[in-house]
Structures are given as structure tokens and as C-alpha cells.
Amino acid sequence: MAVKKHIRITGCSNISWKDAIVKAIEDVSKTIHNLEKVSVLEQTACIQDNKITEYFVLLEIRFTIDDNIRNEKCNNEED
């Protein structure tokens, strides 16, 4: 049975909201595997001198927990 997990992360960029999303997904994919879906929950920005200086995105990311790793841990605990 596949188990899904949802996490919330915040991405940031000084270029755009899209860049913040792309960078956040790239960073998350370095340590979390089996990414499936991303939802943009919120977009915010910092403004200085009437210009946006930093873009922020709150993301919810869904991924499948790796059954092989979970099963290995269970088997090791039984030994």
C-alpha cells in the first residue's frame, strides 16, 4: 500500500514567484524522493522603494513514502 505524505515549505527568490517555486522544488527533491504534486497555497512579497525585492511562496508538496525503505526498517526492528 502506498502512503502519501504532505509537507509545507516556503520558497523565496529575488526574481519571481515562479522562480521561487522552481528553486523550492529543486531543493526539496535533493532530500525527498517520489515527489508527485505541488500546490501553491500563498504568494507574498517584500517591497522596498515601491518595487518588489523578494518573492515568497508557501507550497504544499505531496510525495509517496518509499515502501522499500519502510519495509527495511520494519524488518530490521524484528531482528
Distance bins in CASP14 RR format, pairs under 12 A and 6 or more apart:
PFRMAT RR
TARGET T0000
AUTHOR 0000-0000-0000
RMODE 2
METHOD distances of the structure
MODEL  1
1 64 0 0 0 0 0 1 0 0 0 0 0
1 65 0 0 0 0 0 1 0 0 0 0 0
1 67 0 0 0 0 1 0 0 0 0 0 0
1 70 0 0 0 0 0 1 0 0 0 0 0
1 71 0 0 0 0 0 1 0 0 0 0 0
2 34 0 0 0 0 1 0 0 0 0 0 0
2 36 0 0 0 0 1 0 0 0 0 0 0
2 62 0 0 0 0 0 1 0 0 0 0 0
2 63 0 0 0 0 0 1 0 0 0 0 0
2 64 1 0 1 0 0 0 0 0 0 0 0
2 65 1 0 0 1 0 0 0 0 0 0 0
2 66 0 0 0 0 1 0 0 0 0 0 0
2 67 1 0 0 1 0 0 0 0 0 0 0
2 68 0 0 0 0 0 1 0 0 0 0 0
2 70 0 0 0 0 0 1 0 0 0 0 0
3 34 0 0 0 0 0 1 0 0 0 0 0
3 62 0 0 0 0 0 1 0 0 0 0 0
3 63 0 0 0 0 1 0 0 0 0 0 0
3 64 1 0 0 1 0 0 0 0 0 0 0
3 65 1 0 1 0 0 0 0 0 0 0 0
3 66 0 0 0 0 1 0 0 0 0 0 0
3 67 1 0 0 1 0 0 0 0 0 0 0
3 69 0 0 0 0 0 1 0 0 0 0 0
3 70 1 0 0 1 0 0 0 0 0 0 0
3 71 0 0 0 0 0 1 0 0 0 0 0
4 34 0 0 0 0 1 0 0 0 0 0 0
4 35 0 0 0 0 0 1 0 0 0 0 0
4 36 1 0 0 1 0 0 0 0 0 0 0
4 37 0 0 0 0 1 0 0 0 0 0 0
4 60 0 0 0 0 0 1 0 0 0 0 0
4 61 0 0 0 0 0 1 0 0 0 0 0
4 62 1 0 1 0 0 0 0 0 0 0 0
4 63 1 0 0 1 0 0 0 0 0 0 0
4 64 1 0 1 0 0 0 0 0 0 0 0
4 65 1 0 0 1 0 0 0 0 0 0 0
4 66 0 0 0 0 0 1 0 0 0 0 0
4 67 0 0 0 0 0 1 0 0 0 0 0
5 28 0 0 0 0 0 1 0 0 0 0 0
5 32 0 0 0 0 1 0 0 0 0 0 0
5 33 0 0 0 0 0 1 0 0 0 0 0
5 34 0 0 0 0 1 0 0 0 0 0 0
5 35 0 0 0 0 0 1 0 0 0 0 0
5 36 0 0 0 0 0 1 0 0 0 0 0
5 37 0 0 0 0 0 1 0 0 0 0 0
5 60 0 0 0 0 0 1 0 0 0 0 0
5 61 0 0 0 0 1 0 0 0 0 0 0
5 62 1 0 0 1 0 0 0 0 0 0 0
5 63 1 0 1 0 0 0 0 0 0 0 0
5 64 1 0 0 1 0 0 0 0 0 0 0
5 65 1 0 1 0 0 0 0 0 0 0 0
5 66 0 0 0 0 0 1 0 0 0 0 0
5 70 0 0 0 0 0 1 0 0 0 0 0
6 32 0 0 0 0 0 1 0 0 0 0 0
6 35 0 0 0 0 0 1 0 0 0 0 0
6 36 0 0 0 0 0 1 0 0 0 0 0
6 37 0 0 0 0 1 0 0 0 0 0 0
6 38 0 0 0 0 0 1 0 0 0 0 0
6 39 0 0 0 0 1 0 0 0 0 0 0
6 41 0 0 0 0 0 1 0 0 0 0 0
6 59 0 0 0 0 0 1 0 0 0 0 0
6 60 1 0 1 0 0 0 0 0 0 0 0
6 61 1 0 0 1 0 0 0 0 0 0 0
6 62 1 0 1 0 0 0 0 0 0 0 0
6 63 0 0 0 0 1 0 0 0 0 0 0
6 64 0 0 0 0 0 1 0 0 0 0 0
6 65 0 0 0 0 0 1 0 0 0 0 0
7 24 0 0 0 0 0 1 0 0 0 0 0
7 25 0 0 0 0 0 1 0 0 0 0 0
7 28 0 0 0 0 1 0 0 0 0 0 0
7 31 0 0 0 0 0 1 0 0 0 0 0
7 32 1 0 0 1 0 0 0 0 0 0 0
7 35 0 0 0 0 0 1 0 0 0 0 0
7 37 0 0 0 0 0 1 0 0 0 0 0
7 38 0 0 0 0 0 1 0 0 0 0 0
7 39 0 0 0 0 0 1 0 0 0 0 0
7 41 0 0 0 0 0 1 0 0 0 0 0
7 58 0 0 0 0 0 1 0 0 0 0 0
7 59 0 0 0 0 1 0 0 0 0 0 0
7 60 1 0 0 1 0 0 0 0 0 0 0
7 61 1 0 1 0 0 0 0 0 0 0 0
7 62 0 0 0 0 1 0 0 0 0 0 0
7 63 1 0 0 1 0 0 0 0 0 0 0
7 65 0 0 0 0 0 1 0 0 0 0 0
8 24 0 0 0 0 0 1 0 0 0 0 0
8 28 0 0 0 0 0 1 0 0 0 0 0
8 38 0 0 0 0 0 1 0 0 0 0 0
8 39 0 0 0 0 1 0 0 0 0 0 0
8 40 0 0 0 0 0 1 0 0 0 0 0
8 41 1 0 0 1 0 0 0 0 0 0 0
8 42 0 0 0 0 1 0 0 0 0 0 0
8 57 0 0 0 0 0 1 0 0 0 0 0
8 58 1 0 0 1 0 0 0 0 0 0 0
8 59 1 0 0 1 0 0 0 0 0 0 0
8 60 1 0 1 0 0 0 0 0 0 0 0
8 61 1 0 0 1 0 0 0 0 0 0 0
8 62 0 0 0 0 0 1 0 0 0 0 0
9 20 0 0 0 0 0 1 0 0 0 0 0
9 21 0 0 0 0 0 1 0 0 0 0 0
9 23 0 0 0 0 0 1 0 0 0 0 0
9 24 1 0 1 0 0 0 0 0 0 0 0
9 25 0 0 0 0 1 0 0 0 0 0 0
9 26 0 0 0 0 0 1 0 0 0 0 0
9 27 0 0 0 0 1 0 0 0 0 0 0
9 28 1 0 0 1 0 0 0 0 0 0 0
9 29 0 0 0 0 0 1 0 0 0 0 0
9 31 0 0 0 0 0 1 0 0 0 0 0
9 32 0 0 0 0 1 0 0 0 0 0 0
9 35 0 0 0 0 0 1 0 0 0 0 0
9 38 0 0 0 0 1 0 0 0 0 0 0
9 39 0 0 0 0 0 1 0 0 0 0 0
9 40 0 0 0 0 0 1 0 0 0 0 0
9 41 0 0 0 0 0 1 0 0 0 0 0
9 42 0 0 0 0 0 1 0 0 0 0 0
9 56 0 0 0 0 0 1 0 0 0 0 0
9 57 0 0 0 0 1 0 0 0 0 0 0
9 58 1 0 0 1 0 0 0 0 0 0 0
9 59 1 0 1 0 0 0 0 0 0 0 0
9 60 0 0 0 0 1 0 0 0 0 0 0
9 61 1 0 0 1 0 0 0 0 0 0 0
9 62 0 0 0 0 0 1 0 0 0 0 0
9 63 0 0 0 0 0 1 0 0 0 0 0
10 17 0 0 0 0 0 1 0 0 0 0 0
10 20 0 0 0 0 1 0 0 0 0 0 0
10 21 0 0 0 0 0 1 0 0 0 0 0
10 23 0 0 0 0 0 1 0 0 0 0 0
10 24 1 0 0 1 0 0 0 0 0 0 0
10 27 0 0 0 0 0 1 0 0 0 0 0
10 28 0 0 0 0 0 1 0 0 0 0 0
10 40 0 0 0 0 0 1 0 0 0 0 0
10 41 0 0 0 0 1 0 0 0 0 0 0
10 42 0 0 0 0 1 0 0 0 0 0 0
10 43 0 0 0 0 0 1 0 0 0 0 0
10 44 0 0 0 0 1 0 0 0 0 0 0
10 54 0 0 0 0 0 1 0 0 0 0 0
10 55 0 0 0 0 0 1 0 0 0 0 0
10 56 1 0 0 1 0 0 0 0 0 0 0
10 57 1 0 0 1 0 0 0 0 0 0 0
10 58 1 0 1 0 0 0 0 0 0 0 0
10 59 1 0 0 1 0 0 0 0 0 0 0
10 60 0 0 0 0 0 1 0 0 0 0 0
10 61 0 0 0 0 0 1 0 0 0 0 0
11 17 0 0 0 0 1 0 0 0 0 0 0
11 18 0 0 0 0 0 1 0 0 0 0 0
11 19 0 0 0 0 1 0 0 0 0 0 0
11 20 1 0 1 0 0 0 0 0 0 0 0
11 21 1 0 0 1 0 0 0 0 0 0 0
11 22 0 0 0 0 1 0 0 0 0 0 0
11 23 1 0 0 1 0 0 0 0 0 0 0
11 24 1 1 0 0 0 0 0 0 0 0 0
11 25 0 0 0 0 1 0 0 0 0 0 0
11 26 0 0 0 0 0 1 0 0 0 0 0
11 27 0 0 0 0 1 0 0 0 0 0 0
11 28 0 0 0 0 1 0 0 0 0 0 0
11 38 0 0 0 0 0 1 0 0 0 0 0
11 40 0 0 0 0 0 1 0 0 0 0 0
11 41 0 0 0 0 0 1 0 0 0 0 0
11 42 0 0 0 0 0 1 0 0 0 0 0
11 43 0 0 0 0 0 1 0 0 0 0 0
11 44 0 0 0 0 0 1 0 0 0 0 0
11 45 0 0 0 0 0 1 0 0 0 0 0
11 54 0 0 0 0 0 1 0 0 0 0 0
11 55 0 0 0 0 1 0 0 0 0 0 0
11 56 1 0 0 1 0 0 0 0 0 0 0
11 57 1 0 1 0 0 0 0 0 0 0 0
11 58 1 0 0 1 0 0 0 0 0 0 0
11 59 1 0 0 1 0 0 0 0 0 0 0
11 61 0 0 0 0 0 1 0 0 0 0 0
12 19 0 0 0 0 1 0 0 0 0 0 0
12 20 1 0 1 0 0 0 0 0 0 0 0
12 21 0 0 0 0 0 1 0 0 0 0 0
12 22 0 0 0 0 0 1 0 0 0 0 0
12 23 1 0 0 1 0 0 0 0 0 0 0
12 24 0 0 0 0 1 0 0 0 0 0 0
12 27 0 0 0 0 0 1 0 0 0 0 0
12 43 0 0 0 0 0 1 0 0 0 0 0
12 44 0 0 0 0 1 0 0 0 0 0 0
12 45 0 0 0 0 1 0 0 0 0 0 0
12 46 0 0 0 0 1 0 0 0 0 0 0
12 52 0 0 0 0 0 1 0 0 0 0 0
12 53 0 0 0 0 0 1 0 0 0 0 0
12 54 1 0 1 0 0 0 0 0 0 0 0
12 55 1 0 0 1 0 0 0 0 0 0 0
12 56 1 0 1 0 0 0 0 0 0 0 0
12 57 1 0 0 1 0 0 0 0 0 0 0
12 58 0 0 0 0 0 1 0 0 0 0 0
12 59 0 0 0 0 0 1 0 0 0 0 0
13 19 1 1 0 0 0 0 0 0 0 0 0
13 20 1 1 0 0 0 0 0 0 0 0 0
13 21 0 0 0 0 1 0 0 0 0 0 0
13 22 0 0 0 0 1 0 0 0 0 0 0
13 23 1 0 1 0 0 0 0 0 0 0 0
13 24 0 0 0 0 1 0 0 0 0 0 0
13 26 0 0 0 0 0 1 0 0 0 0 0
13 27 0 0 0 0 0 1 0 0 0 0 0
13 43 0 0 0 0 0 1 0 0 0 0 0
13 45 0 0 0 0 1 0 0 0 0 0 0
13 46 0 0 0 0 0 1 0 0 0 0 0
13 52 0 0 0 0 0 1 0 0 0 0 0
13 53 0 0 0 0 0 1 0 0 0 0 0
13 54 1 0 0 1 0 0 0 0 0 0 0
13 55 1 0 1 0 0 0 0 0 0 0 0
13 56 0 0 0 0 1 0 0 0 0 0 0
13 57 0 0 0 0 1 0 0 0 0 0 0
14 20 0 0 0 0 1 0 0 0 0 0 0
14 23 0 0 0 0 0 1 0 0 0 0 0
14 45 0 0 0 0 0 1 0 0 0 0 0
14 46 0 0 0 0 1 0 0 0 0 0 0
14 48 0 0 0 0 0 1 0 0 0 0 0
14 51 0 0 0 0 0 1 0 0 0 0 0
14 52 0 0 0 0 1 0 0 0 0 0 0
14 53 1 0 0 1 0 0 0 0 0 0 0
14 54 1 0 1 0 0 0 0 0 0 0 0
14 55 1 0 0 1 0 0 0 0 0 0 0
14 56 0 0 0 0 0 1 0 0 0 0 0
15 21 0 0 0 0 0 1 0 0 0 0 0
15 22 0 0 0 0 1 0 0 0 0 0 0
15 23 0 0 0 0 1 0 0 0 0 0 0
15 45 0 0 0 0 0 1 0 0 0 0 0
15 52 0 0 0 0 1 0 0 0 0 0 0
15 53 0 0 0 0 0 1 0 0 0 0 0
15 54 0 0 0 0 1 0 0 0 0 0 0
15 55 1 0 0 1 0 0 0 0 0 0 0
16 22 0 0 0 0 1 0 0 0 0 0 0
16 23 0 0 0 0 0 1 0 0 0 0 0
16 43 0 0 0 0 0 1 0 0 0 0 0
16 45 0 0 0 0 1 0 0 0 0 0 0
16 52 0 0 0 0 1 0 0 0 0 0 0
16 54 0 0 0 0 0 1 0 0 0 0 0
16 55 1 0 1 0 0 0 0 0 0 0 0
16 56 0 0 0 0 0 1 0 0 0 0 0
16 57 0 0 0 0 1 0 0 0 0 0 0
17 23 0 0 0 0 0 1 0 0 0 0 0
17 24 0 0 0 0 0 1 0 0 0 0 0
17 40 1 0 0 1 0 0 0 0 0 0 0
17 42 0 0 0 0 0 1 0 0 0 0 0
17 43 1 0 1 0 0 0 0 0 0 0 0
17 44 0 0 0 0 1 0 0 0 0 0 0
17 45 1 0 0 1 0 0 0 0 0 0 0
17 52 0 0 0 0 1 0 0 0 0 0 0
17 54 0 0 0 0 0 1 0 0 0 0 0
17 55 1 0 1 0 0 0 0 0 0 0 0
17 56 0 0 0 0 1 0 0 0 0 0 0
17 57 1 0 1 0 0 0 0 0 0 0 0
17 58 0 0 0 0 0 1 0 0 0 0 0
17 59 0 0 0 0 0 1 0 0 0 0 0
18 24 0 0 0 0 0 1 0 0 0 0 0
18 25 0 0 0 0 0 1 0 0 0 0 0
18 38 0 0 0 0 0 1 0 0 0 0 0
18 40 0 0 0 0 1 0 0 0 0 0 0
18 43 0 0 0 0 0 1 0 0 0 0 0
18 55 0 0 0 0 1 0 0 0 0 0 0
18 57 0 0 0 0 1 0 0 0 0 0 0
19 25 0 0 0 0 0 1 0 0 0 0 0
19 26 0 0 0 0 0 1 0 0 0 0 0
19 54 0 0 0 0 0 1 0 0 0 0 0
19 55 1 0 0 1 0 0 0 0 0 0 0
19 56 0 0 0 0 0 1 0 0 0 0 0
19 57 0 0 0 0 1 0 0 0 0 0 0
20 26 0 0 0 0 0 1 0 0 0 0 0
20 27 0 0 0 0 0 1 0 0 0 0 0
20 38 0 0 0 0 0 1 0 0 0 0 0
20 40 0 0 0 0 1 0 0 0 0 0 0
20 42 0 0 0 0 0 1 0 0 0 0 0
20 43 0 0 0 0 1 0 0 0 0 0 0
20 44 0 0 0 0 0 1 0 0 0 0 0
20 45 0 0 0 0 1 0 0 0 0 0 0
20 46 0 0 0 0 0 1 0 0 0 0 0
20 52 0 0 0 0 0 1 0 0 0 0 0
20 54 0 0 0 0 1 0 0 0 0 0 0
20 55 1 0 1 0 0 0 0 0 0 0 0
20 56 1 0 0 1 0 0 0 0 0 0 0
20 57 1 0 1 0 0 0 0 0 0 0 0
20 58 0 0 0 0 1 0 0 0 0 0 0
20 59 0 0 0 0 1 0 0 0 0 0 0
21 27 0 0 0 0 0 1 0 0 0 0 0
21 28 0 0 0 0 0 1 0 0 0 0 0
21 38 1 0 0 1 0 0 0 0 0 0 0
21 39 0 0 0 0 0 1 0 0 0 0 0
21 40 1 0 0 1 0 0 0 0 0 0 0
21 41 0 0 0 0 0 1 0 0 0 0 0
21 42 0 0 0 0 0 1 0 0 0 0 0
21 43 0 0 0 0 1 0 0 0 0 0 0
21 55 0 0 0 0 1 0 0 0 0 0 0
21 56 0 0 0 0 0 1 0 0 0 0 0
21 57 1 0 1 0 0 0 0 0 0 0 0
21 58 0 0 0 0 0 1 0 0 0 0 0
21 59 1 0 0 1 0 0 0 0 0 0 0
21 60 0 0 0 0 0 1 0 0 0 0 0
21 61 0 0 0 0 0 1 0 0 0 0 0
22 28 0 0 0 0 0 1 0 0 0 0 0
22 29 0 0 0 0 0 1 0 0 0 0 0
22 38 0 0 0 0 0 1 0 0 0 0 0
22 40 0 0 0 0 0 1 0 0 0 0 0
22 55 0 0 0 0 0 1 0 0 0 0 0
22 57 0 0 0 0 1 0 0 0 0 0 0
22 59 0 0 0 0 0 1 0 0 0 0 0
23 29 0 0 0 0 0 1 0 0 0 0 0
23 30 0 0 0 0 0 1 0 0 0 0 0
23 55 0 0 0 0 0 1 0 0 0 0 0
23 56 0 0 0 0 0 1 0 0 0 0 0
23 57 0 0 0 0 1 0 0 0 0 0 0
23 59 0 0 0 0 0 1 0 0 0 0 0
24 30 0 0 0 0 0 1 0 0 0 0 0
24 32 0 0 0 0 0 1 0 0 0 0 0
24 35 0 0 0 0 0 1 0 0 0 0 0
24 38 0 0 0 0 1 0 0 0 0 0 0
24 40 0 0 0 0 0 1 0 0 0 0 0
24 55 0 0 0 0 0 1 0 0 0 0 0
24 56 0 0 0 0 1 0 0 0 0 0 0
24 57 1 0 0 1 0 0 0 0 0 0 0
24 58 0 0 0 0 1 0 0 0 0 0 0
24 59 1 0 1 0 0 0 0 0 0 0 0
24 60 0 0 0 0 0 1 0 0 0 0 0
24 61 0 0 0 0 1 0 0 0 0 0 0
25 32 0 0 0 0 0 1 0 0 0 0 0
25 35 1 0 0 1 0 0 0 0 0 0 0
25 36 0 0 0 0 0 1 0 0 0 0 0
25 37 0 0 0 0 0 1 0 0 0 0 0
25 38 1 0 0 1 0 0 0 0 0 0 0
25 39 0 0 0 0 0 1 0 0 0 0 0
25 40 0 0 0 0 0 1 0 0 0 0 0
25 57 0 0 0 0 0 1 0 0 0 0 0
25 59 1 0 0 1 0 0 0 0 0 0 0
25 60 0 0 0 0 0 1 0 0 0 0 0
25 61 1 0 0 1 0 0 0 0 0 0 0
25 62 0 0 0 0 0 1 0 0 0 0 0
25 63 0 0 0 0 0 1 0 0 0 0 0
26 32 0 0 0 0 0 1 0 0 0 0 0
26 35 0 0 0 0 0 1 0 0 0 0 0
26 38 0 0 0 0 0 1 0 0 0 0 0
26 61 0 0 0 0 0 1 0 0 0 0 0
27 35 0 0 0 0 0 1 0 0 0 0 0
27 59 0 0 0 0 0 1 0 0 0 0 0
27 61 0 0 0 0 0 1 0 0 0 0 0
28 34 0 0 0 0 0 1 0 0 0 0 0
28 35 1 0 0 1 0 0 0 0 0 0 0
28 36 0 0 0 0 0 1 0 0 0 0 0
28 38 0 0 0 0 1 0 0 0 0 0 0
28 59 0 0 0 0 1 0 0 0 0 0 0
28 60 0 0 0 0 0 1 0 0 0 0 0
28 61 1 0 0 1 0 0 0 0 0 0 0
28 62 0 0 0 0 0 1 0 0 0 0 0
28 63 0 0 0 0 1 0 0 0 0 0 0
29 35 1 0 1 0 0 0 0 0 0 0 0
29 36 0 0 0 0 0 1 0 0 0 0 0
29 38 0 0 0 0 0 1 0 0 0 0 0
29 61 0 0 0 0 1 0 0 0 0 0 0
29 63 0 0 0 0 1 0 0 0 0 0 0
31 61 0 0 0 0 0 1 0 0 0 0 0
31 63 0 0 0 0 0 1 0 0 0 0 0
32 38 0 0 0 0 0 1 0 0 0 0 0
32 61 1 0 0 1 0 0 0 0 0 0 0
32 62 0 0 0 0 0 1 0 0 0 0 0
32 63 1 0 1 0 0 0 0 0 0 0 0
32 64 0 0 0 0 0 1 0 0 0 0 0
32 65 0 0 0 0 1 0 0 0 0 0 0
32 66 0 0 0 0 1 0 0 0 0 0 0
32 69 0 0 0 0 0 1 0 0 0 0 0
33 61 0 0 0 0 0 1 0 0 0 0 0
33 63 1 0 0 1 0 0 0 0 0 0 0
33 64 0 0 0 0 1 0 0 0 0 0 0
33 65 0 0 0 0 1 0 0 0 0 0 0
33 66 1 0 0 1 0 0 0 0 0 0 0
33 67 0 0 0 0 0 1 0 0 0 0 0
33 68 0 0 0 0 0 1 0 0 0 0 0
33 69 0 0 0 0 1 0 0 0 0 0 0
34 61 0 0 0 0 0 1 0 0 0 0 0
34 62 0 0 0 0 1 0 0 0 0 0 0
34 63 1 0 1 0 0 0 0 0 0 0 0
34 64 1 0 1 0 0 0 0 0 0 0 0
34 65 1 0 0 1 0 0 0 0 0 0 0
34 66 1 0 0 1 0 0 0 0 0 0 0
34 67 0 0 0 0 1 0 0 0 0 0 0
34 68 0 0 0 0 0 1 0 0 0 0 0
34 69 0 0 0 0 0 1 0 0 0 0 0
34 70 0 0 0 0 0 1 0 0 0 0 0
35 59 0 0 0 0 0 1 0 0 0 0 0
35 60 0 0 0 0 0 1 0 0 0 0 0
35 61 1 0 0 1 0 0 0 0 0 0 0
35 62 1 0 0 1 0 0 0 0 0 0 0
35 63 1 0 1 0 0 0 0 0 0 0 0
35 64 0 0 0 0 1 0 0 0 0 0 0
35 65 0 0 0 0 0 1 0 0 0 0 0
35 66 0 0 0 0 0 1 0 0 0 0 0
36 60 0 0 0 0 0 1 0 0 0 0 0
36 61 0 0 0 0 1 0 0 0 0 0 0
36 62 1 0 1 0 0 0 0 0 0 0 0
36 63 1 0 1 0 0 0 0 0 0 0 0
36 64 1 0 0 1 0 0 0 0 0 0 0
36 65 0 0 0 0 0 1 0 0 0 0 0
37 59 0 0 0 0 0 1 0 0 0 0 0
37 60 0 0 0 0 1 0 0 0 0 0 0
37 61 1 0 0 1 0 0 0 0 0 0 0
37 62 1 0 1 0 0 0 0 0 0 0 0
37 63 0 0 0 0 1 0 0 0 0 0 0
37 64 0 0 0 0 0 1 0 0 0 0 0
38 57 0 0 0 0 1 0 0 0 0 0 0
38 58 0 0 0 0 0 1 0 0 0 0 0
38 59 1 0 1 0 0 0 0 0 0 0 0
38 60 1 0 0 1 0 0 0 0 0 0 0
38 61 1 0 1 0 0 0 0 0 0 0 0
38 62 1 0 0 1 0 0 0 0 0 0 0
38 63 0 0 0 0 1 0 0 0 0 0 0
39 57 0 0 0 0 0 1 0 0 0 0 0
39 58 0 0 0 0 1 0 0 0 0 0 0
39 59 1 0 0 1 0 0 0 0 0 0 0
39 60 1 0 1 0 0 0 0 0 0 0 0
39 61 0 0 0 0 1 0 0 0 0 0 0
39 62 0 0 0 0 1 0 0 0 0 0 0
40 55 0 0 0 0 0 1 0 0 0 0 0
40 56 0 0 0 0 0 1 0 0 0 0 0
40 57 1 0 1 0 0 0 0 0 0 0 0
40 58 1 0 0 1 0 0 0 0 0 0 0
40 59 1 0 0 1 0 0 0 0 0 0 0
40 60 0 0 0 0 1 0 0 0 0 0 0
40 61 0 0 0 0 0 1 0 0 0 0 0
41 56 0 0 0 0 0 1 0 0 0 0 0
41 57 0 0 0 0 1 0 0 0 0 0 0
41 58 1 0 1 0 0 0 0 0 0 0 0
41 59 1 0 0 1 0 0 0 0 0 0 0
41 60 1 0 1 0 0 0 0 0 0 0 0
41 61 0 0 0 0 0 1 0 0 0 0 0
42 55 0 0 0 0 0 1 0 0 0 0 0
42 56 0 0 0 0 1 0 0 0 0 0 0
42 57 1 0 0 1 0 0 0 0 0 0 0
42 58 1 0 1 0 0 0 0 0 0 0 0
42 59 0 0 0 0 1 0 0 0 0 0 0
42 60 0 0 0 0 0 1 0 0 0 0 0
43 52 0 0 0 0 0 1 0 0 0 0 0
43 54 0 0 0 0 0 1 0 0 0 0 0
43 55 1 0 0 1 0 0 0 0 0 0 0
43 56 1 0 0 1 0 0 0 0 0 0 0
43 57 1 0 1 0 0 0 0 0 0 0 0
43 58 1 0 0 1 0 0 0 0 0 0 0
43 59 0 0 0 0 0 1 0 0 0 0 0
44 52 0 0 0 0 0 1 0 0 0 0 0
44 54 0 0 0 0 1 0 0 0 0 0 0
44 55 1 0 0 1 0 0 0 0 0 0 0
44 56 1 0 1 0 0 0 0 0 0 0 0
44 57 0 0 0 0 1 0 0 0 0 0 0
44 58 1 0 0 1 0 0 0 0 0 0 0
45 51 0 0 0 0 1 0 0 0 0 0 0
45 52 1 0 1 0 0 0 0 0 0 0 0
45 53 1 0 0 1 0 0 0 0 0 0 0
45 54 1 0 0 1 0 0 0 0 0 0 0
45 55 1 0 1 0 0 0 0 0 0 0 0
45 56 1 0 0 1 0 0 0 0 0 0 0
45 57 0 0 0 0 1 0 0 0 0 0 0
46 52 1 0 0 1 0 0 0 0 0 0 0
46 53 1 0 1 0 0 0 0 0 0 0 0
46 54 1 0 1 0 0 0 0 0 0 0 0
46 55 0 0 0 0 1 0 0 0 0 0 0
46 56 1 0 0 1 0 0 0 0 0 0 0
47 53 1 0 0 1 0 0 0 0 0 0 0
47 54 0 0 0 0 1 0 0 0 0 0 0
47 55 0 0 0 0 0 1 0 0 0 0 0
47 56 0 0 0 0 0 1 0 0 0 0 0
48 54 0 0 0 0 1 0 0 0 0 0 0
64 70 0 0 0 0 0 1 0 0 0 0 0
65 71 0 0 0 0 0 1 0 0 0 0 0
65 73 0 0 0 0 0 1 0 0 0 0 0
66 72 0 0 0 0 1 0 0 0 0 0 0
66 73 0 0 0 0 0 1 0 0 0 0 0
67 73 0 0 0 0 0 1 0 0 0 0 0
67 74 0 0 0 0 0 1 0 0 0 0 0
67 75 0 0 0 0 0 1 0 0 0 0 0
68 74 0 0 0 0 0 1 0 0 0 0 0
68 75 0 0 0 0 0 1 0 0 0 0 0
69 75 0 0 0 0 0 1 0 0 0 0 0
69 76 0 0 0 0 0 1 0 0 0 0 0
70 76 0 0 0 0 0 1 0 0 0 0 0
70 77 0 0 0 0 0 1 0 0 0 0 0
71 77 0 0 0 0 0 1 0 0 0 0 0
71 78 0 0 0 0 0 1 0 0 0 0 0
72 78 0 0 0 0 0 1 0 0 0 0 0
72 79 0 0 0 0 0 1 0 0 0 0 0
73 79 0 0 0 0 0 1 0 0 0 0 0
END
